[in-house]
Amino acid sequence: MDINFPLILVILVFVSGVIWLFDILVLAKPRKLAIAGVEEQFASEDDKNSSSAYQHAMAAAAREPSAVEYAKSFFPVLFVVLVLRSFLYEPFQIPSESMVPTLEVGDFILVNKFTYGIRLPVLRTKVITINEPKRGDVMVFFPPHKKQYFIKRVVGLPGDTILVDNNSLFINGEKQPQQFAEQVIDGLMSYDVMVETLGGVEHQMRKFSRVARDPEPRTFNVPAGHYFMMGDNRDNSSDSREWGVVPEENIVGKAVAVWMHWDSFFSIPSFKEVGSIQ
């Protein structure tokens, strides 16, 4: 079961903010009166400076409930995290090999949350439109069949006709160029790494050297307000060829940079592959 972290974060910010506001409107006034009473009881400066009773009385009068102390400590931090994650950048870890060789399992990336417009947290309702996804973008989204983050490359835009034939990609009847880069041997499997030009931008993709996943031609039509997504690891990717196109409201953001690679908890993080995502 996936944890809905944005929802949890919103709830924590709301609860801590309400507690803090309740303290300001209701609980703070009795404390101020109690502090004033202590000040009146120990009227002289000599009594205040030399009397431990004054110190204890003042501490007791000014003491805040534990819930208020925690709320005041956590609310600013949680609020800043909520704003950053919801409207600016959100960290994301690559969980599978579907985007190899562009992104490896264990890569930590940053997702730009405002490139495609400002959306409300949790509800994901777009309130400000900025840009639309471009062909070739690496995008994080929710697939139509699952409430879980996926990351793939934008292949088809609204209105496009996509033809996949033996790992060759045709968009609106135009074949997208591919050039051989290298062959990778992985156990009993061998893969060809290709440089594909998509939307005028070059990126690497991987496919089986011998048998393709889609040996027979398959055609897909992209309706308005939807996007056709494919993984760069073309023969090992659960994508729009399997579960269909992605509606615009399911967009999370654009993957823009790798900032760390960490294979496992017991390994040493690496920063060798830090850089922008193509």
C-alpha positions as CSV (number, residue, x, y, z in Angstrom):
1,M,0.0,0.0,0.0
2,D,1.4,3.4,-1.0
3,I,1.5,6.1,1.6
4,N,-0.2,9.3,0.5
5,F,2.5,11.6,1.8
6,P,1.0,14.8,0.4
7,L,-2.2,14.2,2.2
8,I,-0.4,13.4,5.5
9,L,1.7,16.6,5.1
10,V,-1.4,18.7,4.5
11,I,-3.2,17.2,7.5
12,L,-0.1,17.9,9.7
13,V,0.2,21.5,8.6
14,F,-3.5,22.0,9.1
15,V,-3.6,20.5,12.6
16,S,-0.5,22.2,13.8
17,G,-1.7,25.5,12.4
18,V,-5.1,25.2,14.0
19,I,-3.5,24.4,17.4
20,W,-1.2,27.5,17.1
21,L,-4.2,29.7,16.1
22,F,-6.3,28.4,19.0
23,D,-3.4,29.2,21.3
24,I,-3.2,32.8,20.0
25,L,-7.0,33.4,20.2
26,V,-7.9,31.5,23.4
27,L,-5.0,30.1,25.5
28,A,-2.6,33.0,25.3
29,K,-4.8,35.5,27.1
30,P,-4.9,33.5,30.5
31,R,-1.1,33.2,30.3
32,K,-0.7,36.9,29.8
33,L,-2.9,37.6,32.8
34,A,-1.0,35.1,34.9
35,I,2.3,36.7,33.9
36,A,0.9,40.2,34.8
37,G,-0.1,38.8,38.2
38,V,3.4,37.5,38.9
39,E,4.9,40.9,37.8
40,E,2.5,42.6,40.2
41,Q,3.3,40.2,43.0
42,F,7.1,40.8,42.6
43,A,6.9,44.5,42.1
44,S,10.5,45.5,42.9
45,E,13.5,44.7,40.6
46,D,15.4,43.4,43.6
47,D,12.8,40.8,44.3
48,K,12.8,39.7,40.7
49,N,16.6,39.4,40.5
50,S,17.2,37.7,43.8
51,S,14.1,35.5,44.3
52,S,14.0,32.0,42.9
53,A,10.3,32.1,43.7
54,Y,9.8,34.8,41.1
55,Q,11.6,32.7,38.5
56,H,9.5,29.6,39.3
57,A,6.3,31.6,39.3
58,M,7.1,33.2,36.0
59,A,8.0,29.9,34.4
60,A,4.8,28.4,35.6
61,A,2.7,31.3,34.4
62,A,4.3,31.4,30.9
63,R,4.3,27.6,30.4
64,E,2.6,26.6,27.2
65,P,0.7,23.3,26.8
66,S,2.9,20.6,25.2
67,A,0.7,20.4,22.1
68,V,1.2,24.2,21.6
69,E,4.9,23.9,21.9
70,Y,5.1,21.1,19.3
71,A,2.7,23.0,17.0
72,K,4.8,26.1,17.1
73,S,8.0,24.1,16.5
74,F,6.7,22.0,13.6
75,F,4.3,24.3,11.8
76,P,6.8,26.6,10.1
77,V,9.0,23.6,9.0
78,L,6.0,21.6,7.7
79,F,4.5,24.6,6.0
80,V,7.8,25.3,4.1
81,V,8.1,21.7,3.1
82,L,4.5,21.7,1.9
83,V,5.0,24.8,-0.3
84,L,8.3,23.5,-1.7
85,R,6.9,20.0,-2.5
86,S,3.5,21.2,-3.8
87,F,4.5,24.2,-5.9
88,L,8.2,24.2,-6.6
89,Y,10.2,20.9,-6.5
90,E,9.5,17.4,-5.2
91,P,12.2,14.7,-4.7
92,F,11.5,11.3,-6.3
93,Q,13.4,8.0,-6.3
94,I,13.5,5.8,-9.4
95,P,12.0,2.4,-8.4
96,S,12.3,0.4,-11.6
97,E,14.3,-0.1,-14.8
98,S,11.6,1.2,-17.1
99,M,13.7,4.4,-17.9
100,V,17.1,2.8,-18.3
101,P,19.5,4.0,-19.7
102,T,18.3,7.6,-19.0
103,L,17.5,6.9,-15.3
104,E,18.8,4.0,-13.2
105,V,17.2,2.3,-10.3
106,G,18.3,4.2,-7.2
107,D,18.6,7.6,-8.9
108,F,17.1,10.4,-6.9
109,I,15.7,13.1,-9.1
110,L,14.0,16.5,-8.7
111,V,10.5,17.0,-10.2
112,N,9.6,20.5,-11.3
113,K,6.0,21.1,-10.0
114,F,5.3,24.4,-11.7
115,T,6.5,23.8,-15.3
116,Y,3.1,22.5,-16.4
117,G,1.1,24.8,-14.1
118,I,0.3,25.3,-10.5
119,R,-1.9,22.7,-8.9
120,L,-3.5,22.4,-5.5
121,P,-1.9,19.8,-3.2
122,V,-3.8,16.5,-2.8
123,L,-6.7,17.6,-5.1
124,R,-4.2,18.3,-8.0
125,T,-6.6,20.8,-9.5
126,K,-4.8,23.2,-11.8
127,V,-5.3,26.8,-10.7
128,I,-2.6,28.5,-12.9
129,T,-1.7,27.3,-16.5
130,I,2.0,27.9,-17.4
131,N,3.3,25.4,-20.1
132,E,2.0,22.2,-21.7
133,P,4.1,19.0,-21.8
134,K,6.4,18.8,-24.9
135,R,7.3,15.7,-26.8
136,G,10.4,14.2,-25.3
137,D,9.8,15.5,-21.8
138,V,10.4,13.1,-18.9
139,M,7.3,13.4,-16.8
140,V,6.0,12.1,-13.5
141,F,2.3,11.3,-13.4
142,F,-0.4,9.0,-12.1
143,P,-1.3,6.3,-14.7
144,P,-5.1,5.9,-15.4
145,H,-5.1,2.5,-13.6
146,K,-3.2,3.2,-10.4
147,K,-2.8,5.8,-7.7
148,Q,1.0,5.6,-7.8
149,Y,3.7,7.8,-9.2
150,F,5.1,6.7,-12.6
151,I,7.8,8.3,-14.6
152,K,8.0,7.9,-18.4
153,R,8.8,10.0,-21.5
154,V,6.1,12.0,-23.3
155,V,5.9,10.4,-26.8
156,G,2.4,11.3,-28.0
157,L,0.7,14.7,-27.6
158,P,-3.1,15.3,-27.9
159,G,-4.3,14.5,-31.4
160,D,-1.3,12.4,-32.4
161,T,-1.4,9.0,-34.0
162,I,1.4,6.7,-32.7
163,L,2.6,3.6,-34.5
164,V,5.0,1.2,-32.8
165,D,6.5,-1.4,-35.2
166,N,9.4,-3.6,-34.0
167,N,10.6,-0.9,-31.7
168,S,10.5,1.7,-34.4
169,L,8.4,4.7,-33.5
170,F,6.2,6.6,-36.0
171,I,4.4,9.8,-35.0
172,N,1.7,11.0,-37.3
173,G,3.3,8.9,-40.1
174,E,6.8,10.2,-39.5
175,K,9.5,7.8,-38.4
176,Q,11.5,9.0,-35.4
177,P,15.3,8.6,-36.1
178,Q,17.3,6.1,-34.1
179,Q,21.1,5.5,-34.3
180,F,22.9,2.6,-32.8
181,A,25.2,3.6,-29.8
182,E,26.4,0.3,-28.2
183,Q,25.4,-3.2,-27.2
184,V,25.1,-4.2,-23.5
185,I,25.4,-7.8,-22.4
186,D,23.4,-8.5,-19.1
187,G,23.6,-12.2,-18.2
188,L,21.8,-14.1,-20.9
189,M,20.2,-11.0,-22.3
190,S,21.7,-8.5,-24.7
191,Y,20.4,-5.0,-25.4
192,D,21.1,-2.3,-28.0
193,V,21.4,1.2,-26.7
194,M,20.1,3.6,-29.3
195,V,20.1,7.4,-29.6
196,E,16.6,8.4,-30.5
197,T,15.5,11.9,-31.7
198,L,12.1,12.8,-30.3
199,G,10.7,16.2,-30.5
200,G,14.0,17.5,-31.9
201,V,15.8,16.4,-28.8
202,E,18.2,13.4,-28.6
203,H,18.0,10.8,-25.8
204,Q,19.1,7.3,-25.2
205,M,16.8,4.3,-25.2
206,R,17.3,0.6,-24.8
207,K,15.7,-2.4,-26.7
208,F,16.3,-6.1,-27.0
209,S,19.0,-7.0,-29.6
210,R,17.0,-9.9,-31.0
211,V,13.3,-10.1,-30.2
212,A,11.2,-6.9,-29.7
213,R,8.3,-6.6,-27.3
214,D,6.1,-5.3,-30.2
215,P,7.0,-7.3,-33.3
216,E,3.7,-6.6,-34.9
217,P,2.6,-3.0,-35.7
218,R,0.4,-1.4,-33.1
219,T,-1.4,2.0,-33.6
220,F,-2.6,4.3,-30.9
221,N,-4.7,7.5,-31.2
222,V,-4.2,10.1,-28.5
223,P,-7.4,12.0,-27.6
224,A,-7.6,15.6,-26.6
225,G,-6.3,16.3,-23.1
226,H,-4.2,13.1,-22.9
227,Y,-0.6,12.0,-23.4
228,F,1.0,8.8,-24.7
229,M,3.9,7.8,-22.4
230,M,6.7,5.3,-23.0
231,G,9.7,4.1,-21.0
232,D,13.2,4.5,-22.5
233,N,13.7,0.8,-21.7
234,R,11.3,0.0,-24.5
235,D,11.1,-3.8,-24.0
236,N,10.8,-3.7,-20.2
237,S,8.4,-0.9,-19.5
238,S,4.8,-0.8,-18.3
239,D,3.5,2.2,-20.2
240,S,0.7,3.5,-22.4
241,R,1.1,0.5,-24.7
242,E,-0.3,-1.5,-21.8
243,W,-2.7,0.7,-19.8
244,G,-3.5,3.6,-22.2
245,V,-3.1,7.3,-22.3
246,V,-2.6,9.6,-19.4
247,P,-5.2,12.4,-18.7
248,E,-3.9,15.9,-18.2
249,E,-5.2,16.1,-14.6
250,N,-2.9,13.2,-13.7
251,I,0.2,15.1,-14.4
252,V,2.5,15.7,-11.4
253,G,5.5,17.5,-12.9
254,K,8.6,17.4,-15.2
255,A,11.7,15.5,-14.1
256,V,14.5,17.9,-14.5
257,A,17.6,16.7,-12.7
258,V,19.4,13.8,-11.0
259,W,20.9,14.9,-7.7
260,M,22.1,11.6,-6.2
261,H,22.3,7.9,-6.8
262,W,21.9,5.5,-3.8
263,D,21.6,1.8,-4.5
264,S,20.6,0.7,-1.0
265,F,20.7,1.7,2.6
266,F,24.0,-0.1,3.2
267,S,25.7,1.4,0.1
268,I,27.5,4.8,-0.2
269,P,25.5,7.5,-2.1
270,S,27.1,8.6,-5.4
271,F,27.1,12.0,-7.0
272,K,28.9,11.1,-10.2
273,E,25.8,11.1,-12.4
274,V,24.4,14.4,-11.1
275,G,23.0,16.6,-13.9
276,S,20.0,17.5,-16.0
277,I,17.7,14.9,-17.5
278,Q,17.6,14.7,-21.3
